[in-house]
Amino acid sequence: MDSDDDNEDIHVIDEFFSHSIGRDIENEPKTYFKHFQRFISRQTFIYIQYYLLRIPFLLVYDYLFTEQFSLLIQYFLQHSMKIIDQKNQLFFKPISYVLHSYFFQILIYLNLIFSIPILGFILLIVLLLCSNQRLVIFYSYIATLLVIYFYYQINRLTNFQINMFILQCLLSFIYIQMINIRTHVYTYKIQKKLCQFAPWLFIITHYLFSLKYSIYIINIYYILWTLIYLFELYLSQQDIITHLTRISFLNELMNFYENFGIQTLINYIQQQIDIITLLKIFWLTKIIILPLGIRTTHTNPFLTDTIIKNTTIDDNITTNYNETLTKTIYFTILFYGTETTFTLISFACLVSYAMKAISHRLFRRLSLWSEDVEQIGTIIGIMFFLLLFQSNLTRLDLDRRHIPLLKAFSIIIIALFHFLHTILEPELLKVAMQTMTIKMAFDQTDDYIEDDDENNKIKSKLTLDFSRKILRSFHHQHVYTCLSILFFLILYIIFLWKITTFSTWLLAVTAFSLELIVRLFASLAQYTLYVIDAHNCISNVDLFDEYIFRIKAITSCCEFILSIFLLCNGFYILCFEARGALRAFMLAIHAHLNIIKNFRRGWQILHNRKTAWNNVKQLPLATDEQIRNYNDICAICHNILTMGTTCITPCLHLFHQKCLQKAFYATQNCALCLRPIIIEEKN
């Protein structure tokens, strides 16, 4: 018996979570809305249906974060306390004391912040995972319940009018169509008869009975209708109700999480629901549908130069508003687009999609495409949401909300250039090293050419072709890109300092931009050094690595100083301008990653470099006779050994001092025999 019950549960789960878009497309009947296929393809129509069935759930969940919902809860509690206080009975006094206590108010506040959004999110995921057929049935039950409610209000509160009778007939038609969508059970005919008789009940109770008996009959009629409706709901959806009450879907998700991990679970839910696309469509729907149909358009804060005139002819008051349609649309979008935290998440998803599209086109145009580019949109979206959330955008006045938005957009533009430089720098140095390698190959080829006139012409021709290749090669596009970013950042900082007043935010943006400018100069300096070395313009080639190290060291020091400045600036903002737990947490992460870890890494590199050079200097230099007897090249760089720069190890192997110093960074063993290099301590 237990195995049969388990198999039934599995079938219910499979049916309940048959949620993928592809499966919904396959299960749709072939004759569904054929006349729409002339204008919209079948697959496109199914996708539109998929999203339209789920957007209302997001709108309802977003309402949990609005001030209207908080005011509704407060009004309900105040009304309840008022009723309890009027009773003046001994039984209600403890309840009244609890409702008026400070602890109860804190508990309600915590529930509004944590419990209700979390439980609503779980219910939202369950509804979004349902198939299209299940959602249509769900909406049909909601529609029939609303029809019963409207019927009751019309019969109880209005007098008989022909338009009310026509409206009830229309509601009756809607109710019958809704119950035809669902599976027919025993109560189908009873509900149909009750619905058809409801308009006539409206006439009978108003003309044949007194008001007292009419209200009594109407109440009994609609209570009976509601009970039959609930009984039909239980009969047709008994399996689903049992499945939900047993919370089997949460057990399934927990088992999935324990077996595959949180990342796989998130990817699975994202693949099945496509939550990112839903959030983007939700944000666009909210700023378009809500102002037009459900809620008011916000123009009141932007009425200026209001003039009230009292005309003597008809005593009417006329008001002239100095407002424009553009302002109304702009501030309405600004209000509904930044109303709640959930709306900010949706807005961040839309910005992430836009930045992803821009970065894809930009990086493909610059021939810098890599797998890391796919992550740019996600990182910028998270960064954009954190910037808006820590600025308390939803709590600001409506005429000041555009300021944090503009600040956030200005920062993510610089962040995009940071990502561009991160991918551009390795490619630039890679091409520079390839240039250096090609030049070395030409130099080795020239060693085998005889020193006569004909060979000199060939050598000059090769050199000319090589120079033309440098000028026309592809890697110059990367150099121009670095210079363009550098020029743009300098102009951008000058522009911000001119149009904005001095503030901590301006200092933070300037430091963030200066960090990128320092990195760009370092990349161009390293590239220039590689090019100079490729043309044999460095007098002492052994100092090439030392120059590279100094460039990187100076860059790291500048970045470290700017990181400390950003930490101090952020700490000042946290203490004196805008306090918040998220801002403090972000400052702690910045201090750990960009200051503490970088300082430890830089100190370790400096210590290893100094230790390696001290160890190399303790090794004796090889004489000319030892180099001739060794009769080999350096095993590390594969170049000829020369006197004065060659040292000999205790295992009698010869290496360049600089090469052995580099090897000591990784290991203290010999590069040939792998024996430890024993260094005797000096007296």
C-alpha positions as CSV (number, residue, x, y, z in Angstrom):
1,M,0.0,0.0,0.0
2,D,2.8,2.4,0.8
3,S,4.5,1.8,-2.5
4,D,1.2,2.5,-4.3
5,D,0.8,5.8,-2.4
6,D,4.4,6.7,-3.2
7,N,3.7,6.1,-6.9
8,E,0.6,8.2,-6.8
9,D,2.6,11.0,-5.2
10,I,5.2,10.8,-7.9
11,H,2.5,11.0,-10.6
12,V,1.0,14.0,-8.8
13,I,4.4,15.7,-8.6
14,D,5.1,15.1,-12.2
15,E,1.8,16.5,-13.2
16,F,2.1,19.4,-10.9
17,F,5.5,20.4,-12.0
18,S,5.1,19.8,-15.7
19,H,6.3,23.4,-16.1
20,S,8.8,23.6,-18.8
21,I,7.9,25.9,-21.7
22,G,8.8,23.2,-24.2
23,R,6.4,20.8,-22.6
24,D,3.7,23.4,-22.5
25,I,4.2,24.0,-26.2
26,E,4.0,20.3,-27.0
27,N,0.9,19.7,-24.9
28,E,-1.1,22.6,-26.5
29,P,-3.8,21.4,-28.9
30,K,-3.1,22.0,-32.6
31,T,-6.4,23.9,-33.2
32,Y,-5.6,26.5,-30.5
33,F,-6.2,30.1,-31.8
34,K,-5.6,29.2,-35.4
35,H,-6.8,32.6,-36.5
36,F,-4.0,34.3,-34.6
37,Q,-1.4,32.4,-36.5
38,R,-1.9,34.6,-39.5
39,F,-0.2,37.5,-37.5
40,I,1.8,35.7,-34.8
41,S,3.5,32.4,-35.0
42,R,2.3,29.6,-32.9
43,Q,5.4,29.3,-30.8
44,T,5.5,33.1,-30.2
45,F,1.9,33.0,-29.0
46,I,2.6,30.1,-26.6
47,Y,5.5,32.1,-25.1
48,I,3.4,35.2,-24.7
49,Q,0.8,33.0,-23.0
50,Y,3.4,31.5,-20.7
51,Y,4.6,34.9,-19.5
52,L,1.2,36.5,-19.2
53,L,-0.1,33.7,-17.0
54,R,2.8,34.4,-14.5
55,I,3.2,38.1,-14.5
56,P,0.1,38.7,-12.2
57,F,1.8,36.6,-9.5
58,L,4.8,38.8,-9.6
59,L,2.6,41.9,-9.3
60,V,0.9,40.5,-6.3
61,Y,4.2,39.5,-4.7
62,D,5.6,43.0,-5.4
63,Y,2.6,44.5,-3.6
64,L,3.8,42.9,-0.3
65,F,6.8,45.3,-0.4
66,T,4.7,48.5,-0.9
67,E,3.7,51.0,1.6
68,Q,0.0,50.4,0.8
69,F,0.3,46.8,2.1
70,S,2.0,48.0,5.3
71,L,-0.8,50.6,5.8
72,L,-3.4,48.0,5.1
73,I,-1.9,45.7,7.9
74,Q,-1.7,48.7,10.3
75,Y,-5.3,49.7,9.5
76,F,-6.5,46.1,10.1
77,L,-4.7,45.9,13.5
78,Q,-6.0,49.3,14.6
79,H,-9.5,48.4,13.6
80,S,-9.2,45.1,15.5
81,M,-7.8,46.8,18.6
82,K,-10.7,49.4,18.4
83,I,-13.3,46.7,18.3
84,I,-11.7,44.7,21.2
85,D,-11.4,47.9,23.3
86,Q,-15.1,48.5,22.8
87,K,-16.1,45.1,24.2
88,N,-14.8,45.9,27.7
89,Q,-15.0,42.2,28.7
90,L,-12.6,40.4,30.9
91,F,-11.9,37.8,28.2
92,F,-10.6,40.4,25.7
93,K,-8.3,42.3,28.2
94,P,-5.3,40.0,27.7
95,I,-5.7,40.2,24.0
96,S,-5.9,44.0,24.1
97,Y,-2.8,44.1,26.3
98,V,-0.8,42.0,23.8
99,L,-2.0,44.1,20.8
100,H,-0.9,47.3,22.5
101,S,2.4,46.0,23.7
102,Y,5.7,47.2,22.1
103,F,6.9,43.6,21.6
104,F,3.9,42.9,19.5
105,Q,4.6,45.9,17.3
106,I,8.2,44.8,16.8
107,L,7.0,41.3,15.9
108,I,4.6,42.7,13.3
109,Y,7.4,44.8,11.8
110,L,9.8,41.7,11.6
111,N,7.0,39.7,10.0
112,L,6.5,42.4,7.4
113,I,10.2,42.5,6.6
114,F,11.2,38.8,6.8
115,S,8.4,36.2,7.3
116,I,5.8,37.5,4.8
117,P,8.3,38.0,1.9
118,I,9.9,34.6,2.5
119,L,6.7,32.7,2.6
120,G,5.4,34.7,-0.3
121,F,8.5,33.9,-2.3
122,I,8.1,30.1,-1.6
123,L,4.5,30.3,-2.8
124,L,5.5,32.4,-5.8
125,I,8.1,29.7,-6.8
126,V,5.4,27.0,-6.5
127,L,2.9,28.9,-8.7
128,L,5.6,29.8,-11.3
129,L,6.5,26.1,-11.6
130,C,2.9,25.1,-12.5
131,S,2.0,24.3,-16.0
132,N,0.0,26.6,-18.2
133,Q,-3.1,24.3,-17.9
134,R,-2.9,24.4,-14.1
135,L,-2.6,28.2,-14.1
136,V,-5.6,28.6,-16.4
137,I,-7.7,26.4,-14.0
138,F,-6.4,28.5,-11.0
139,Y,-7.4,31.7,-12.7
140,S,-10.8,30.2,-13.5
141,Y,-11.4,29.6,-9.8
142,I,-10.4,33.1,-8.9
143,A,-12.7,34.5,-11.6
144,T,-15.7,32.5,-10.4
145,L,-15.1,33.5,-6.8
146,L,-15.1,37.2,-7.9
147,V,-18.3,36.7,-9.9
148,I,-20.0,35.3,-6.7
149,Y,-18.7,38.3,-4.7
150,F,-19.9,40.8,-7.3
151,Y,-23.3,39.1,-7.5
152,Y,-23.7,39.4,-3.7
153,Q,-22.7,43.1,-3.6
154,I,-25.1,43.9,-6.5
155,N,-28.1,42.1,-4.9
156,R,-27.4,43.5,-1.4
157,L,-26.5,47.1,-2.0
158,T,-28.3,48.3,-5.2
159,N,-31.9,48.8,-6.3
160,F,-33.3,47.2,-9.4
161,Q,-32.1,48.8,-12.6
162,I,-32.1,47.4,-16.1
163,N,-28.3,48.0,-16.4
164,M,-27.7,46.0,-13.2
165,F,-29.8,43.1,-14.6
166,I,-27.7,43.2,-17.8
167,L,-24.5,43.2,-15.8
168,Q,-25.7,40.2,-13.8
169,C,-26.5,38.3,-17.1
170,L,-23.0,39.1,-18.3
171,L,-21.5,37.8,-15.0
172,S,-23.6,34.7,-15.4
173,F,-22.1,34.1,-18.8
174,I,-18.6,34.6,-17.5
175,Y,-19.2,32.2,-14.6
176,I,-20.5,29.4,-16.9
177,Q,-17.5,29.8,-19.3
178,M,-15.1,29.5,-16.3
179,I,-16.7,26.3,-15.0
180,N,-16.7,24.9,-18.5
181,I,-12.9,25.2,-18.5
182,R,-12.5,22.9,-15.5
183,T,-13.3,19.2,-15.1
184,H,-17.0,18.6,-14.6
185,V,-17.9,17.1,-11.3
186,Y,-21.2,16.3,-9.5
187,T,-21.8,20.0,-8.6
188,Y,-21.5,21.3,-12.1
189,K,-25.2,21.3,-12.9
190,I,-26.0,22.8,-9.5
191,Q,-23.6,25.7,-9.9
192,K,-24.9,26.3,-13.4
193,K,-28.5,26.5,-12.2
194,L,-27.5,28.8,-9.3
195,C,-25.7,31.1,-11.6
196,Q,-28.6,31.2,-14.1
197,F,-31.1,31.9,-11.3
198,A,-29.0,34.7,-9.7
199,P,-30.3,37.5,-11.9
200,W,-33.9,36.5,-11.3
201,L,-33.3,36.4,-7.6
202,F,-32.3,40.0,-7.9
203,I,-35.8,40.9,-9.2
204,I,-37.7,38.5,-6.9
205,T,-36.2,39.7,-3.6
206,H,-36.7,43.4,-4.5
207,Y,-40.4,43.1,-5.5
208,L,-41.9,40.2,-3.5
209,F,-40.2,40.4,-0.1
210,S,-39.4,43.1,2.4
211,L,-36.0,44.4,2.9
212,K,-35.4,42.3,6.0
213,Y,-36.4,39.0,4.4
214,S,-34.6,40.0,1.1
215,I,-31.3,40.3,2.9
216,Y,-31.9,37.1,4.8
217,I,-32.7,35.2,1.6
218,I,-29.7,36.7,-0.3
219,N,-27.3,35.7,2.5
220,I,-28.5,32.2,2.6
221,Y,-28.4,31.9,-1.2
222,Y,-24.9,33.1,-1.6
223,I,-23.6,31.1,1.4
224,L,-25.0,28.0,-0.2
225,W,-23.5,28.9,-3.5
226,T,-20.1,29.5,-1.9
227,L,-20.2,26.2,-0.1
228,I,-21.0,24.3,-3.3
229,Y,-18.1,26.2,-5.0
230,L,-15.7,25.1,-2.3
231,F,-17.0,21.6,-2.4
232,E,-16.4,21.5,-6.2
233,L,-12.9,22.9,-5.6
234,Y,-12.2,20.1,-3.2
235,L,-13.5,17.3,-5.4
236,S,-11.7,18.4,-8.6
237,Q,-8.4,19.4,-7.0
238,Q,-8.2,16.9,-4.1
239,D,-4.8,15.5,-5.2
240,I,-3.2,18.9,-5.5
241,I,-4.6,20.1,-2.2
242,T,-3.3,16.9,-0.5
243,H,0.0,17.4,-2.2
244,L,0.3,21.0,-1.0
245,T,-0.8,20.3,2.6
246,R,1.9,17.6,2.8
247,I,4.5,20.0,1.5
248,S,5.9,17.3,-0.8
249,F,7.3,19.8,-3.3
250,L,9.6,21.3,-0.6
251,N,10.9,17.9,0.3
252,E,11.6,17.3,-3.4
253,L,13.5,20.6,-3.7
254,M,15.4,19.8,-0.5
255,N,16.4,16.3,-1.8
256,F,17.5,18.0,-5.0
257,Y,19.6,20.5,-3.1
258,E,21.2,17.8,-0.9
259,N,22.1,15.7,-3.9
260,F,23.3,18.3,-6.4
261,G,24.0,21.5,-4.4
262,I,22.5,25.0,-4.3
263,Q,24.1,26.1,-7.6
264,T,22.5,23.3,-9.5
265,L,19.2,23.9,-7.9
266,I,19.2,27.6,-8.8
267,N,20.2,26.7,-12.4
268,Y,17.4,24.1,-12.5
269,I,14.8,26.6,-11.3
270,Q,16.1,29.3,-13.7
271,Q,15.9,26.9,-16.6
272,Q,12.4,25.8,-15.8
273,I,10.9,29.2,-14.9
274,D,13.2,31.6,-16.8
275,I,12.9,34.0,-13.9
276,I,15.2,36.6,-15.4
277,T,13.0,37.1,-18.4
278,L,9.9,37.2,-16.2
279,L,11.4,39.9,-14.0
280,K,12.3,42.0,-17.0
281,I,8.7,41.7,-18.4
282,F,7.3,42.3,-14.9
283,W,9.2,45.7,-14.7
284,L,8.0,46.8,-18.1
285,T,4.5,45.7,-17.2
286,K,4.4,47.5,-13.9
287,I,5.5,50.9,-15.3
288,I,2.9,50.6,-18.2
289,I,-0.1,48.8,-16.8
290,L,-0.3,50.0,-13.2
291,P,-0.3,53.8,-13.9
292,L,-2.9,53.3,-16.7
293,G,-5.3,50.9,-15.3
294,I,-4.9,50.0,-11.6
295,R,-3.2,52.8,-9.7
296,T,-2.9,56.6,-10.1
297,T,-0.5,58.5,-12.2
298,H,2.0,60.5,-10.0
299,T,1.8,64.1,-11.1
300,N,1.1,65.9,-7.8
301,P,4.7,66.5,-6.7
302,F,5.4,68.2,-10.0
303,L,2.6,70.8,-10.2
304,T,4.1,74.3,-10.2
305,D,2.8,77.8,-10.5
306,T,-0.7,76.8,-9.5
307,I,-3.2,79.7,-10.0
308,I,-6.7,79.6,-8.7
309,K,-9.2,81.9,-10.4
310,N,-12.8,82.6,-9.4
311,T,-14.8,83.6,-12.4
312,T,-17.7,85.9,-11.7
313,I,-19.9,84.5,-14.4
314,D,-20.4,80.9,-13.4
315,D,-18.5,80.8,-10.1
316,N,-16.3,77.9,-11.2
317,I,-12.7,77.5,-9.9
318,T,-10.2,76.9,-12.6
319,T,-6.7,75.7,-11.9
320,N,-3.8,76.2,-14.3
321,Y,-1.0,73.7,-14.0
322,N,2.5,74.3,-15.4
323,E,3.1,70.7,-16.2
324,T,4.0,68.7,-19.3
325,L,3.1,65.2,-20.5
326,T,6.8,64.4,-20.6
327,K,7.3,65.2,-16.9
328,T,4.2,63.1,-16.0
329,I,5.5,60.1,-17.9
330,Y,9.0,60.5,-16.6
331,F,8.1,60.7,-12.9
332,T,5.5,58.0,-13.1
333,I,8.0,55.6,-14.6
334,L,10.5,56.8,-11.9
335,F,8.0,56.1,-9.1
336,Y,6.7,52.7,-10.2
337,G,10.1,51.6,-11.5
338,T,11.8,52.2,-8.1
339,E,8.9,51.6,-5.8
340,T,10.0,48.5,-3.9
341,T,13.0,46.3,-3.4
342,F,11.6,43.6,-5.7
343,T,11.1,46.2,-8.4
344,L,14.8,47.3,-8.0
345,I,15.8,43.6,-8.5
346,S,13.7,43.5,-11.7
347,F,15.2,46.8,-12.9
348,A,18.7,45.4,-12.2
349,C,17.9,42.4,-14.4
350,L,16.8,44.7,-17.2
351,V,20.1,46.8,-16.8
352,S,22.1,43.6,-16.7
353,Y,20.5,42.4,-20.0
354,A,21.2,45.8,-21.6
355,M,24.9,45.8,-20.4
356,K,25.3,42.2,-21.5
357,A,24.1,43.1,-25.0
358,I,26.4,46.2,-25.1
359,S,29.4,44.3,-23.9
360,H,28.8,41.5,-26.4
361,R,28.8,43.9,-29.3
362,L,31.7,45.9,-27.9
363,F,34.0,42.9,-27.2
364,R,33.2,41.2,-30.6
365,R,33.9,44.5,-32.4
366,L,37.3,44.7,-30.6
367,S,38.0,41.0,-31.2
368,L,38.3,40.4,-27.5
369,W,35.6,37.8,-27.1
370,S,36.1,35.2,-24.4
371,E,34.0,33.2,-22.0
372,D,34.5,35.7,-19.2
373,V,32.4,38.3,-21.2
374,E,29.3,36.2,-20.4
375,Q,29.7,37.1,-16.7
376,I,29.8,40.8,-17.2
377,G,26.1,41.3,-17.4
378,T,25.5,39.4,-14.2
379,I,28.2,41.1,-12.3
380,I,27.1,44.6,-13.4
381,G,23.5,43.8,-12.6
382,I,24.4,42.7,-9.0
383,M,26.6,45.8,-8.6
384,F,23.8,48.1,-9.9
385,F,21.3,46.6,-7.4
386,L,23.7,46.9,-4.5
387,L,24.4,50.6,-5.3
388,L,20.7,51.4,-5.4
389,F,19.8,49.3,-2.3
390,Q,22.4,50.9,-0.1
391,S,21.3,54.4,-1.1
392,N,17.8,53.7,0.2
393,L,16.3,54.6,-3.1
394,T,12.8,53.4,-2.3
395,R,12.6,55.6,0.8
396,L,13.7,58.8,-0.9
397,D,11.4,61.6,-2.1
398,L,10.2,61.2,-5.6
399,D,11.9,64.4,-6.8
400,R,15.3,63.0,-5.5
401,R,15.3,59.5,-6.8
402,H,17.0,60.3,-10.1
403,I,20.2,61.2,-8.2
404,P,21.1,57.7,-7.0
405,L,20.2,56.3,-10.4
406,L,22.5,58.7,-12.2
407,K,25.3,57.9,-9.7
408,A,24.8,54.2,-10.1
409,F,24.9,54.4,-14.0
410,S,28.0,56.5,-13.9
411,I,29.8,53.9,-11.7
412,I,28.8,50.9,-13.8
413,I,30.1,52.7,-16.9
414,I,33.5,52.8,-15.3
415,A,33.1,49.2,-14.1
416,L,32.5,48.2,-17.7
417,F,35.8,49.8,-18.7
418,H,37.5,48.0,-15.9
419,F,36.2,44.7,-17.3
420,L,37.3,45.7,-20.7
421,H,40.8,46.5,-19.5
422,T,41.0,43.2,-17.6
423,I,40.4,41.2,-20.8
424,L,42.4,43.6,-23.0
425,E,45.6,43.6,-21.0
426,P,46.5,39.9,-21.4
427,E,45.8,40.1,-25.1
428,L,47.9,43.2,-25.5
429,L,50.9,41.7,-23.7
430,K,50.4,38.4,-25.6
431,V,50.7,40.2,-28.9
432,A,53.7,42.1,-27.7
433,M,55.5,38.9,-26.6
434,Q,54.6,37.4,-30.0
435,T,56.3,40.4,-31.7
436,M,59.3,39.9,-29.5
437,T,59.5,36.2,-30.5
438,I,59.1,36.9,-34.2
439,K,62.0,39.4,-34.0
440,M,64.2,36.9,-32.2
441,A,63.4,34.4,-35.0
442,F,64.5,36.9,-37.7
443,D,67.7,37.6,-35.7
444,Q,68.5,33.9,-35.7
445,T,67.8,33.6,-39.4
446,D,70.2,36.5,-40.1
447,D,73.1,34.7,-38.4
448,Y,73.1,32.2,-41.2
449,I,73.1,34.8,-44.0
450,E,76.5,35.6,-45.5
451,D,77.7,39.2,-45.3
452,D,77.7,40.1,-49.0
453,D,75.6,42.7,-50.9
454,E,72.9,40.3,-52.0
455,N,72.4,39.0,-48.5
456,N,72.4,42.5,-47.1
457,K,69.5,43.4,-49.5
458,I,67.6,40.3,-48.3
459,K,68.2,41.4,-44.6
460,S,67.0,44.9,-45.3
461,K,64.0,43.6,-47.1
462,L,63.1,41.3,-44.2
463,T,63.6,44.2,-41.7
464,L,61.3,46.4,-43.9
465,D,58.7,43.7,-44.1
466,F,58.8,43.2,-40.4
467,S,58.4,46.9,-39.7
468,R,55.5,47.1,-42.0
469,K,53.9,44.1,-40.3
470,I,54.2,45.9,-36.9
471,L,52.6,49.1,-38.2
472,R,49.7,47.2,-39.9
473,S,49.3,44.3,-37.5
474,F,46.2,43.6,-35.6
475,H,47.5,44.3,-32.1
476,H,47.6,48.1,-32.8
477,Q,43.8,48.0,-32.4
478,H,44.4,47.1,-28.7
479,V,46.8,50.0,-28.3
480,Y,44.2,52.4,-29.8
481,T,41.6,50.9,-27.5
482,C,43.7,51.6,-24.4
483,L,44.4,55.1,-25.6
484,S,40.7,55.7,-26.3
485,I,39.7,54.4,-22.8
486,L,42.3,56.6,-21.2
487,F,41.2,59.7,-23.1
488,F,37.5,59.0,-22.3
489,L,38.2,58.6,-18.6
490,I,40.1,61.8,-18.4
491,L,37.3,63.7,-20.1
492,Y,34.7,61.9,-18.0
493,I,36.3,62.9,-14.7
494,I,36.7,66.5,-15.9
495,F,33.0,66.5,-16.9
496,L,31.9,65.1,-13.6
497,W,33.9,67.7,-11.6
498,K,32.3,70.5,-13.7
499,I,28.6,69.5,-13.5
500,T,28.6,68.2,-9.9
501,T,29.4,69.8,-6.5
502,F,32.2,68.5,-4.3
503,S,31.1,65.4,-2.5
504,T,32.3,62.1,-1.1
505,W,30.6,60.3,-4.1
506,L,32.7,62.4,-6.5
507,L,35.9,61.5,-4.7
508,A,34.9,57.8,-4.9
509,V,34.2,57.9,-8.6
510,T,37.5,59.8,-9.2
511,A,39.5,57.3,-7.2
512,F,37.8,54.4,-9.1
513,S,38.6,56.0,-12.4
514,L,42.2,56.9,-11.4
515,E,42.8,53.2,-10.5
516,L,41.8,52.3,-14.1
517,I,44.0,55.1,-15.5
518,V,47.0,53.7,-13.5
519,R,46.4,50.3,-14.9
520,L,46.1,51.6,-18.4
521,F,49.4,53.4,-18.1
522,A,51.0,50.3,-16.7
523,S,49.8,48.2,-19.6
524,L,51.0,50.7,-22.2
525,A,54.4,50.9,-20.4
526,Q,54.8,47.1,-20.5
527,Y,53.8,47.0,-24.1
528,T,56.2,49.7,-25.0
529,L,59.0,47.9,-23.1
530,Y,58.3,44.7,-25.0
531,V,58.4,46.5,-28.3
532,I,61.6,48.3,-27.4
533,D,63.2,45.0,-26.4
534,A,62.1,43.4,-29.6
535,H,64.0,46.0,-31.6
536,N,67.1,45.6,-29.4
537,C,66.9,49.1,-28.1
538,I,67.6,48.2,-24.5
539,S,71.3,48.6,-23.6
540,N,71.2,46.0,-20.8
541,V,68.9,43.1,-21.7
542,D,69.3,41.6,-18.2
543,L,67.4,44.5,-16.7
544,F,64.3,43.8,-18.8
545,D,62.7,41.7,-16.1
546,E,63.7,44.3,-13.5
547,Y,61.9,47.0,-15.5
548,I,58.7,44.9,-15.7
549,F,58.8,44.2,-12.0
550,R,59.2,47.9,-11.2
551,I,56.2,48.8,-13.4
552,K,54.1,46.2,-11.7
553,A,55.3,47.3,-8.3
554,I,54.5,51.0,-8.9
555,T,51.1,50.0,-10.2
556,S,50.3,47.9,-7.2
557,C,51.4,50.6,-4.8
558,C,49.2,53.2,-6.5
559,E,46.2,50.8,-6.4
560,F,46.9,50.1,-2.7
561,I,46.9,53.8,-1.9
562,L,43.7,54.3,-3.9
563,S,42.1,51.3,-2.1
564,I,43.0,52.8,1.3
565,F,41.5,56.2,0.2
566,L,38.3,54.5,-1.0
567,L,38.1,52.7,2.4
568,C,38.5,56.0,4.3
569,N,36.0,57.7,2.1
570,G,33.4,54.9,2.5
571,F,33.9,54.9,6.3
572,Y,33.3,58.7,6.4
573,I,30.0,58.1,4.4
574,L,29.0,55.3,6.7
575,C,29.6,57.5,9.8
576,F,28.3,60.9,8.7
577,E,26.2,60.6,5.6
578,A,24.4,57.2,5.1
579,R,24.4,54.5,7.6
580,G,23.5,50.9,6.8
581,A,24.4,47.3,7.4
582,L,24.9,46.6,3.7
583,R,27.4,49.5,3.3
584,A,29.4,48.3,6.4
585,F,29.4,44.8,5.0
586,M,30.7,46.0,1.6
587,L,33.4,48.1,3.2
588,A,34.5,45.0,5.2
589,I,34.7,43.0,1.9
590,H,36.7,45.8,0.2
591,A,39.1,46.0,3.1
592,H,39.7,42.3,3.1
593,L,40.0,41.7,-0.6
594,N,41.6,44.9,-1.9
595,I,43.8,46.0,1.0
596,I,44.7,43.1,3.4
597,K,45.0,40.3,0.8
598,N,46.9,42.6,-1.7
599,F,49.2,43.8,1.1
600,R,50.0,40.2,2.1
601,R,50.5,39.2,-1.5
602,G,52.8,42.1,-2.3
603,W,54.8,41.7,0.9
604,Q,55.3,38.0,0.1
605,I,56.5,38.7,-3.4
606,L,58.9,41.3,-2.2
607,H,60.3,39.0,0.5
608,N,60.6,36.1,-1.9
609,R,62.4,38.3,-4.5
610,K,64.8,39.6,-1.9
611,T,65.5,36.1,-0.4
612,A,66.1,34.6,-3.9
613,W,68.6,37.3,-4.9
614,N,70.4,36.9,-1.6
615,N,70.7,33.2,-2.1
616,V,71.9,33.7,-5.7
617,K,74.6,36.1,-4.6
618,Q,76.0,33.5,-2.2
619,L,76.7,31.2,-5.1
620,P,80.2,31.5,-6.6
621,L,80.6,32.9,-10.1
622,A,81.9,30.5,-12.7
623,T,85.3,31.2,-14.3
624,D,86.0,31.2,-18.0
625,E,87.6,27.8,-17.8
626,Q,84.6,26.3,-16.0
627,I,82.3,27.7,-18.7
628,R,84.4,26.2,-21.5
629,N,84.6,22.9,-19.7
630,Y,80.9,22.9,-19.1
631,N,80.3,23.4,-22.9
632,D,76.5,23.9,-22.6
633,I,73.9,26.6,-22.5
634,C,71.7,27.8,-19.6
635,A,69.0,25.2,-19.0
636,I,66.5,27.8,-18.0
637,C,66.7,30.5,-20.8
638,H,68.6,28.3,-23.4
639,N,71.1,31.2,-24.0
640,I,74.9,31.1,-24.1
641,L,76.6,31.3,-20.7
642,T,79.0,34.3,-20.2
643,M,81.6,35.1,-17.6
644,G,80.5,37.5,-14.9
645,T,76.8,36.6,-15.0
646,T,77.1,32.8,-14.6
647,C,77.0,31.1,-11.2
648,I,77.8,27.5,-10.3
649,T,75.7,25.4,-8.0
650,P,76.9,22.8,-5.4
651,C,75.8,20.1,-7.9
652,L,78.2,21.6,-10.5
653,H,75.5,22.9,-12.8
654,L,75.8,26.4,-14.4
655,F,73.0,29.0,-14.7
656,H,72.6,32.7,-15.3
657,Q,72.2,34.6,-12.0
658,K,68.9,36.2,-13.2
659,C,67.6,32.9,-14.4
660,L,68.4,31.1,-11.2
661,Q,66.8,34.0,-9.2
662,K,63.5,33.4,-11.2
663,A,63.7,29.7,-10.5
664,F,64.1,30.3,-6.8
665,Y,60.6,31.9,-6.7
666,A,59.1,28.5,-7.4
667,T,61.6,26.0,-6.0
668,Q,64.9,25.7,-4.2
669,N,66.0,22.7,-6.2
670,C,68.3,22.5,-9.2
671,A,66.5,22.8,-12.6
672,L,68.5,19.8,-14.0
673,C,69.1,17.2,-11.3
674,L,66.4,18.4,-8.9
675,R,68.8,18.2,-5.9
676,P,68.4,20.9,-3.2
677,I,70.8,23.8,-3.7
678,I,72.7,23.9,-0.4
679,I,73.9,27.4,0.4
680,E,76.5,27.8,3.2
681,E,75.9,30.7,5.6
682,K,78.5,33.5,5.6
683,N,80.5,34.1,8.8
